[in-house]
Structures are given as C-alpha cells and as structure tokens.
Amino acid sequence: MKMLKRLKKNHEFQVVFQEGKSFANRQFVVYVRKQNGKLYSRLGLSVSKKMGNAVMRNHIKRYIKEIFREFADRLEAGNDYIIISRKPVSTMTHQEMRKSLVHVLKKARVLHDSRKIPQL
C-alpha cells in the first residue's frame, strides 16, 4: 500500500459501516470495506471520550496510526478501514496494542505475507 489517507467525514464513515464487514476482539473493532475504487487505502479512527482526556485519546490515535503505517505495505490496497478502540486499550502498552491490532487484521484476512511479525 503506497499511500494512506484518512476517513474524516460522517458520510464516509456511514458508507463503511453499512457496506463493510466488522471484526473484533476485546480491544478493537475493525470495519473493512473492500475495494473503495481507489489505489490507496483510507483509515478512520474512533476513540471514545470514556477512554480519558484529550491527551490520552490523541496518544491512542497516534499509536494506532503508527501501527497501521508499519503494516501498510502488507495490507490490501484500495480498502477503507475504521478502527474503533475499546476501553481496555487505555491501559495497554504500545506492544500490546500492536499485537492486538495485528490479531484483528489477520482475523479480517486483510494482513498478508506470512512473515513473522517483528518484535519491538
């Protein structure tokens, strides 16, 4: 995946919610809408106010974007992704978040290449 764009508008989120499929574990819910008709994938993030103050929420979003960027070349291009974080994420380390997000992306069958996930 060459480029990573963002989903920002409410109607963009609604299309993914209605047409996409969801995959979840205790920490994340991932909605995937296959083939958005573009050559690049788009990412939307949702972190609830229940997670903490703005600093904590932005910290979580930065971690998720960094993890997503790390695996961008192994994800199917042209898909829309929405990642919703759940309450347990607020107490997780970066490595735990990474492992959990990789698990959900594998469950969704959008993370390719069977190379071993490098440990940090």
N, CA, C and O atoms as a DFTB+ gen file, in Angstrom:
480 C
 N C O
     1  1       0.840      -1.164       0.000
     2  2       0.000       0.000       0.000
     3  2       0.888       1.230       0.000
     4  3       1.654       1.448       0.938
     5  1       0.790       2.017      -1.026
     6  2       1.677       3.166      -1.186
     7  2       1.276       4.345      -0.305
     8  3       2.120       4.924       0.380
     9  1       0.007       4.699      -0.318
    10  2      -0.429       5.890       0.390
    11  2      -1.468       5.536       1.435
    12  3      -2.183       4.541       1.311
    13  1      -1.541       6.359       2.461
    14  2      -2.542       6.171       3.500
    15  2      -3.288       7.483       3.669
    16  3      -2.705       8.495       4.057
    17  1      -4.558       7.456       3.381
    18  2      -5.404       8.639       3.521
    19  2      -6.337       8.420       4.695
    20  3      -6.427       7.316       5.233
    21  1      -7.026       9.471       5.086
    22  2      -7.904       9.403       6.246
    23  2      -9.373       9.485       5.839
    24  3      -9.725      10.150       4.865
    25  1     -10.210       8.806       6.591
    26  2     -11.658       8.980       6.512
    27  2     -11.998      10.026       7.565
    28  3     -11.670       9.846       8.738
    29  1     -12.644      11.104       7.170
    30  2     -12.921      12.175       8.121
    31  2     -14.398      12.547       8.206
    32  3     -14.879      12.919       9.276
    33  1     -15.100      12.453       7.122
    34  2     -16.493      12.909       7.073
    35  2     -17.440      11.828       7.577
    36  3     -17.183      10.634       7.425
    37  1     -18.541      12.270       8.179
    38  2     -19.531      11.351       8.715
    39  2     -20.079      10.425       7.627
    40  3     -20.242       9.229       7.864
    41  1     -20.365      10.962       6.442
    42  2     -20.934      10.120       5.374
    43  2     -19.927       9.062       4.916
    44  3     -20.336       7.979       4.498
    45  1     -18.628       9.344       4.983
    46  2     -17.614       8.340       4.631
    47  2     -17.637       7.193       5.649
    48  3     -17.549       6.023       5.275
    49  1     -17.758       7.538       6.937
    50  2     -17.858       6.524       7.978
    51  2     -19.123       5.691       7.786
    52  3     -19.085       4.467       7.906
    53  1     -20.248       6.354       7.487
    54  2     -21.515       5.651       7.339
    55  2     -21.476       4.632       6.203
    56  3     -22.036       3.544       6.333
    57  1     -20.826       4.971       5.098
    58  2     -20.711       4.041       3.969
    59  2     -19.947       2.791       4.396
    60  3     -20.341       1.676       4.054
    61  1     -18.859       2.970       5.139
    62  2     -18.066       1.823       5.588
    63  2     -18.865       0.986       6.582
    64  3     -18.835      -0.243       6.516
    65  1     -19.584       1.638       7.505
    66  2     -20.400       0.899       8.470
    67  2     -21.480       0.084       7.770
    68  3     -21.748      -1.051       8.165
    69  1     -22.102       0.645       6.740
    70  2     -23.207      -0.029       6.059
    71  2     -22.742      -1.104       5.085
    72  3     -23.365      -2.162       4.992
    73  1     -21.660      -0.849       4.362
    74  2     -21.228      -1.767       3.309
    75  2     -20.077      -2.673       3.720
    76  3     -19.800      -3.668       3.049
    77  1     -19.408      -2.341       4.812
    78  2     -18.243      -3.114       5.222
    79  2     -18.593      -4.242       6.168
    80  3     -19.746      -4.413       6.562
    81  1     -17.580      -5.003       6.524
    82  2     -17.727      -6.094       7.482
    83  2     -16.934      -5.747       8.728
    84  3     -15.921      -5.052       8.654
    85  1     -17.394      -6.232       9.874
    86  2     -16.708      -5.916      11.125
    87  2     -16.033      -7.156      11.698
    88  3     -16.509      -8.281      11.550
    89  1     -14.911      -6.906      12.353
    90  2     -14.135      -7.944      13.022
    91  2     -13.699      -7.351      14.356
    92  3     -13.356      -6.172      14.431
    93  1     -13.711      -8.162      15.402
    94  2     -13.447      -7.573      16.715
    95  2     -12.725      -8.531      17.646
    96  3     -12.764      -9.751      17.482
    97  1     -12.070      -7.939      18.619
    98  2     -11.599      -8.645      19.801
    99  2     -11.922      -7.744      20.989
   100  3     -12.703      -6.804      20.841
   101  1     -11.352      -8.001      22.146
   102  2     -11.706      -7.210      23.326
   103  2     -11.226      -5.767      23.254
   104  3     -11.787      -4.897      23.920
   105  1     -10.204      -5.503      22.461
   106  2      -9.611      -4.174      22.437
   107  2     -10.042      -3.322      21.243
   108  3     -10.153      -2.103      21.370
   109  1     -10.285      -3.936      20.098
   110  2     -10.565      -3.185      18.877
   111  2     -11.730      -3.778      18.101
   112  3     -11.985      -4.982      18.151
   113  1     -12.430      -2.909      17.386
   114  2     -13.393      -3.316      16.366
   115  2     -12.872      -2.720      15.067
   116  3     -12.589      -1.523      15.002
   117  1     -12.745      -3.543      14.037
   118  2     -12.253      -3.071      12.745
   119  2     -13.338      -3.313      11.704
   120  3     -13.802      -4.439      11.522
   121  1     -13.733      -2.249      11.029
   122  2     -14.645      -2.346       9.894
   123  2     -13.810      -2.256       8.629
   124  3     -12.959      -1.376       8.499
   125  1     -14.056      -3.170       7.694
   126  2     -13.315      -3.195       6.432
   127  2     -14.319      -3.149       5.290
   128  3     -15.225      -3.978       5.204
   129  1     -14.143      -2.172       4.421
   130  2     -14.928      -2.093       3.188
   131  2     -13.962      -2.331       2.049
   132  3     -13.083      -1.514       1.776
   133  1     -14.135      -3.458       1.393
   134  2     -13.204      -3.855       0.341
   135  2     -13.394      -3.013      -0.913
   136  3     -14.511      -2.656      -1.286
   137  1     -12.276      -2.710      -1.548
   138  2     -12.231      -2.041      -2.849
   139  2     -13.057      -0.757      -2.894
   140  3     -14.186      -0.733      -3.385
   141  1     -12.463       0.294      -2.372
   142  2     -13.129       1.595      -2.387
   143  2     -13.022       2.290      -3.743
   144  3     -13.464       3.429      -3.889
   145  1     -12.441       1.617      -4.732
   146  2     -12.322       2.181      -6.067
   147  2     -11.111       3.070      -6.246
   148  3     -10.955       3.715      -7.283
   149  1     -10.265       3.108      -5.256
   150  2      -9.075       3.947      -5.315
   151  2      -7.827       3.068      -5.231
   152  3      -7.915       1.887      -4.896
   153  1      -6.680       3.643      -5.533
   154  2      -5.422       2.893      -5.481
   155  2      -4.807       2.899      -4.093
   156  3      -3.786       2.249      -3.865
   157  1      -5.404       3.613      -3.179
   158  2      -4.861       3.716      -1.828
   159  2      -5.944       3.344      -0.818
   160  3      -7.136       3.372      -1.125
   161  1      -5.513       3.003       0.369
   162  2      -6.447       2.696       1.440
   163  2      -6.701       3.939       2.274
   164  3      -5.896       4.870       2.301
   165  1      -7.844       3.930       2.955
   166  2      -8.179       5.045       3.835
   167  2      -8.453       4.505       5.230
   168  3      -8.997       3.413       5.392
   169  1      -8.070       5.283       6.231
   170  2      -8.193       4.876       7.629
   171  2      -9.030       5.885       8.390
   172  3      -8.819       7.093       8.277
   173  1      -9.977       5.386       9.162
   174  2     -10.759       6.214      10.070
   175  2     -10.584       5.680      11.476
   176  3     -10.539       4.467      11.680
   177  1     -10.485       6.576      12.448
   178  2     -10.284       6.176      13.839
   179  2     -11.400       6.717      14.710
   180  3     -11.914       7.810      14.473
   181  1     -11.769       5.944      15.717
   182  2     -12.748       6.398      16.695
   183  2     -12.271       5.969      18.075
   184  3     -12.084       4.784      18.350
   185  1     -12.079       6.965      18.934
   186  2     -11.680       6.706      20.316
   187  2     -12.685       7.436      21.201
   188  3     -12.810       8.658      21.120
   189  1     -13.391       6.704      22.032
   190  2     -14.453       7.255      22.858
   191  2     -13.918       8.196      23.934
   192  3     -12.773       8.078      24.369
   193  1     -14.757       9.121      24.348
   194  2     -14.386      10.024      25.440
   195  2     -14.275       9.279      26.764
   196  3     -13.717       9.806      27.726
   197  1     -14.799       8.065      26.819
   198  2     -14.677       7.245      28.022
   199  2     -13.241       6.788      28.253
   200  3     -12.901       6.324      29.342
   201  1     -12.402       6.918      27.235
   202  2     -11.007       6.473      27.315
   203  2     -10.154       7.387      28.174
   204  3      -9.108       6.967      28.669
   205  1     -10.574       8.611      28.358
   206  2      -9.771       9.547      29.130
   207  2      -9.843      10.927      28.523
   208  3     -10.712      11.223      27.702
   209  1      -8.917      11.763      28.939
   210  2      -8.921      13.135      28.430
   211  2      -8.373      13.181      27.005
   212  3      -7.979      12.155      26.450
   213  1      -8.353      14.370      26.422
   214  2      -7.941      14.530      25.027
   215  2      -6.512      14.060      24.798
   216  3      -6.198      13.502      23.746
   217  1      -5.651      14.283      25.775
   218  2      -4.253      13.864      25.639
   219  2      -4.172      12.350      25.487
   220  3      -3.457      11.850      24.619
   221  1      -4.898      11.623      26.320
   222  2      -4.900      10.155      26.270
   223  2      -5.493       9.659      24.952
   224  3      -4.956       8.737      24.338
   225  1      -6.589      10.263      24.521
   226  2      -7.228       9.836      23.266
   227  2      -6.316      10.080      22.073
   228  3      -6.202       9.223      21.196
   229  1      -5.671      11.230      22.029
   230  2      -4.748      11.523      20.929
   231  2      -3.539      10.599      20.955
   232  3      -3.034      10.202      19.905
   233  1      -3.077      10.258      22.145
   234  2      -1.963       9.322      22.305
   235  2      -2.338       7.962      21.695
   236  3      -1.554       7.366      20.955
   237  1      -3.534       7.490      22.013
   238  2      -4.018       6.211      21.483
   239  2      -4.127       6.284      19.958
   240  3      -3.728       5.347      19.266
   241  1      -4.663       7.386      19.432
   242  2      -4.806       7.528      17.975
   243  2      -3.448       7.549      17.280
   244  3      -3.285       6.959      16.211
   245  1      -2.479       8.223      17.883
   246  2      -1.133       8.249      17.287
   247  2      -0.532       6.856      17.252
   248  3       0.070       6.466      16.252
   249  1      -0.690       6.097      18.342
   250  2      -0.185       4.719      18.369
   251  2      -0.838       3.872      17.279
   252  3      -0.154       3.140      16.565
   253  1      -2.154       3.972      17.152
   254  2      -2.866       3.170      16.156
   255  2      -2.413       3.535      14.747
   256  3      -2.179       2.651      13.924
   257  1      -2.288       4.840      14.459
   258  2      -1.827       5.268      13.130
   259  2      -0.419       4.763      12.852
   260  3      -0.122       4.347      11.732
   261  1       0.446       4.792      13.847
   262  2       1.821       4.321      13.673
   263  2       1.844       2.815      13.398
   264  3       2.581       2.355      12.526
   265  1       1.052       2.060      14.126
   266  2       0.976       0.612      13.902
   267  2       0.436       0.337      12.498
   268  3       0.957      -0.521      11.786
   269  1      -0.596       1.056      12.111
   270  2      -1.195       0.877      10.787
   271  2      -0.184       1.205       9.699
   272  3      -0.077       0.483       8.707
   273  1       0.559       2.293       9.884
   274  2       1.584       2.693       8.910
   275  2       2.667       1.622       8.785
   276  3       3.167       1.354       7.692
   277  1       3.022       1.017       9.915
   278  2       4.056      -0.020       9.930
   279  2       3.673      -1.210       9.049
   280  3       4.530      -1.808       8.399
   281  1       2.395      -1.548       9.031
   282  2       1.930      -2.707       8.269
   283  2       1.249      -2.315       6.964
   284  3       0.632      -3.163       6.320
   285  1       1.344      -1.068       6.564
   286  2       0.639      -0.569       5.378
   287  2       1.005      -1.335       4.111
   288  3       0.142      -1.577       3.268
   289  1       2.261      -1.716       3.968
   290  2       2.673      -2.428       2.753
   291  2       2.164      -3.863       2.722
   292  3       2.203      -4.501       1.670
   293  1       1.693      -4.382       3.841
   294  2       1.185      -5.752       3.907
   295  2      -0.340      -5.816       3.903
   296  3      -0.914      -6.904       3.942
   297  1      -0.996      -4.660       3.855
   298  2      -2.453      -4.619       3.822
   299  2      -2.941      -4.527       2.383
   300  3      -2.241      -4.014       1.510
   301  1      -4.140      -5.026       2.149
   302  2      -4.737      -4.929       0.820
   303  2      -4.935      -3.461       0.469
   304  3      -5.501      -2.702       1.256
   305  1      -4.476      -3.063      -0.698
   306  2      -4.648      -1.676      -1.146
   307  2      -6.068      -1.463      -1.638
   308  3      -6.715      -2.393      -2.120
   309  1      -6.541      -0.258      -1.517
   310  2      -7.851       0.094      -2.034
   311  2      -9.004      -0.210      -1.104
   312  3     -10.155      -0.204      -1.539
   313  1      -8.735      -0.477       0.163
   314  2      -9.792      -0.744       1.130
   315  2      -9.967       0.444       2.062
   316  3      -9.059       1.258       2.231
   317  1     -11.145       0.532       2.663
   318  2     -11.397       1.503       3.719
   319  2     -11.406       0.749       5.043
   320  3     -12.003      -0.322       5.156
   321  1     -10.738       1.318       6.041
   322  2     -10.655       0.706       7.364
   323  2     -11.125       1.705       8.407
   324  3     -10.734       2.872       8.374
   325  1     -11.960       1.253       9.330
   326  2     -12.305       2.052      10.500
   327  2     -11.905       1.227      11.710
   328  3     -12.292       0.066      11.839
   329  1     -11.130       1.834      12.592
   330  2     -10.688       1.155      13.805
   331  2     -11.314       1.867      14.995
   332  3     -11.093       3.059      15.208
   333  1     -12.095       1.125      15.762
   334  2     -12.729       1.653      16.962
   335  2     -12.039       1.006      18.154
   336  3     -11.986      -0.219      18.263
   337  1     -11.516       1.828      19.035
   338  2     -10.829       1.273      20.203
   339  2     -11.804       1.170      21.370
   340  3     -12.674       2.021      21.556
   341  1     -11.637       0.117      22.139
   342  2     -12.481      -0.129      23.301
   343  2     -11.722       0.221      24.579
   344  3     -10.525       0.505      24.539
   345  1     -12.410       0.201      25.688
   346  2     -11.880       0.648      26.977
   347  2     -10.540       0.024      27.376
   348  3      -9.677       0.759      27.856
   349  1     -10.310      -1.284      27.208
   350  2      -9.032      -1.861      27.654
   351  2      -7.797      -1.249      26.991
   352  3      -6.694      -1.374      27.523
   353  1      -7.961      -0.596      25.851
   354  2      -6.820      -0.015      25.135
   355  2      -6.142       1.064      25.971
   356  3      -4.934       1.270      25.856
   357  1      -6.908       1.751      26.807
   358  2      -6.347       2.867      27.575
   359  2      -5.275       2.428      28.565
   360  3      -4.473       3.252      29.005
   361  1      -5.245       1.156      28.921
   362  2      -4.241       0.670      29.875
   363  2      -3.159      -0.186      29.215
   364  3      -2.294      -0.730      29.901
   365  1      -3.204      -0.306      27.893
   366  2      -2.261      -1.181      27.193
   367  2      -0.978      -0.451      26.821
   368  3      -0.964       0.767      26.645
   369  1       0.100      -1.223      26.705
   370  2       1.357      -0.681      26.201
   371  2       1.306      -0.679      24.671
   372  3       0.404      -1.257      24.065
   373  1       2.288      -0.021      24.067
   374  2       2.355       0.043      22.603
   375  2       2.465      -1.362      22.009
   376  3       1.817      -1.663      21.006
   377  1       3.273      -2.216      22.618
   378  2       3.458      -3.580      22.102
   379  2       2.174      -4.389      22.203
   380  3       1.847      -5.151      21.293
   381  1       1.446      -4.231      23.298
   382  2       0.189      -4.955      23.455
   383  2      -0.847      -4.483      22.435
   384  3      -1.586      -5.289      21.870
   385  1      -0.894      -3.165      22.205
   386  2      -1.805      -2.621      21.189
   387  2      -1.475      -3.187      19.820
   388  3      -2.359      -3.591      19.064
   389  1      -0.204      -3.209      19.523
   390  2       0.285      -3.698      18.227
   391  2      -0.137      -5.150      18.009
   392  3      -0.662      -5.508      16.954
   393  1       0.101      -5.969      19.020
   394  2      -0.236      -7.388      18.927
   395  2      -1.747      -7.583      18.745
   396  3      -2.178      -8.409      17.941
   397  1      -2.534      -6.830      19.487
   398  2      -3.981      -6.947      19.412
   399  2      -4.521      -6.483      18.061
   400  3      -5.404      -7.124      17.491
   401  1      -3.994      -5.378      17.553
   402  2      -4.449      -4.864      16.262
   403  2      -4.059      -5.802      15.124
   404  3      -4.840      -6.010      14.196
   405  1      -2.864      -6.366      15.189
   406  2      -2.430      -7.343      14.183
   407  2      -3.357      -8.559      14.212
   408  3      -3.712      -9.099      13.164
   409  1      -3.744      -8.986      15.409
   410  2      -4.650     -10.123      15.552
   411  2      -5.977      -9.865      14.834
   412  3      -6.474     -10.733      14.116
   413  1      -6.548      -8.679      15.027
   414  2      -7.830      -8.363      14.392
   415  2      -7.676      -8.237      12.878
   416  3      -8.550      -8.676      12.132
   417  1      -6.581      -7.645      12.419
   418  2      -6.370      -7.514      10.971
   419  2      -6.177      -8.878      10.314
   420  3      -6.620      -9.091       9.185
   421  1      -5.521      -9.803      11.013
   422  2      -5.392     -11.166      10.484
   423  2      -6.745     -11.857      10.466
   424  3      -7.064     -12.592       9.531
   425  1      -7.531     -11.619      11.495
   426  2      -8.871     -12.189      11.574
   427  2      -9.730     -11.701      10.402
   428  3     -10.562     -12.443       9.878
   429  1      -9.518     -10.450      10.001
   430  2     -10.256      -9.872       8.874
   431  2      -9.695     -10.324       7.529
   432  3     -10.278     -10.036       6.483
   433  1      -8.580     -11.024       7.551
   434  2      -7.900     -11.527       6.351
   435  2      -7.497     -10.406       5.393
   436  3      -7.630     -10.538       4.177
   437  1      -7.006      -9.311       5.953
   438  2      -6.518      -8.212       5.122
   439  2      -5.025      -7.995       5.309
   440  3      -4.418      -7.218       4.572
   441  1      -4.426      -8.669       6.279
   442  2      -2.986      -8.564       6.520
   443  2      -2.318      -9.746       5.832
   444  3      -2.552     -10.896       6.200
   445  1      -1.486      -9.464       4.831
   446  2      -0.885     -10.509       4.007
   447  2       0.585     -10.708       4.330
   448  3       1.179      -9.968       5.114
   449  1       1.150     -11.726       3.704
   450  2       2.552     -12.092       3.858
   451  2       2.740     -12.756       5.215
   452  3       2.539     -12.133       6.258
   453  1       3.116     -13.987       5.188
   454  2       3.210     -14.776       6.411
   455  2       4.507     -14.566       7.177
   456  3       4.834     -15.345       8.073
   457  1       5.255     -13.506       6.827
   458  2       6.481     -13.242       7.581
   459  2       6.154     -13.071       9.051
   460  3       5.081     -12.592       9.415
   461  1       7.088     -13.467       9.880
   462  2       6.921     -13.315      11.316
   463  2       6.837     -11.828      11.652
   464  3       7.602     -11.022      11.122
   465  1       5.916     -11.474      12.522
   466  2       5.767     -10.085      12.946
   467  2       6.973      -9.726      13.810
   468  3       7.195     -10.371      14.835
   469  1       7.755      -8.724      13.431
   470  2       8.935      -8.375      14.222
   471  2       8.550      -7.858      15.602
   472  3       7.597      -7.092      15.747
   473  1       9.293      -8.280      16.601
   474  2       9.065      -7.834      17.972
   475  2       9.800      -6.533      18.213
   476  3      10.898      -6.329      17.695
   477  1       9.205      -5.659      18.992
   478  2       9.849      -4.387      19.325
   479  2      10.695      -4.527      20.557
   480  3      11.317      -3.559      20.992
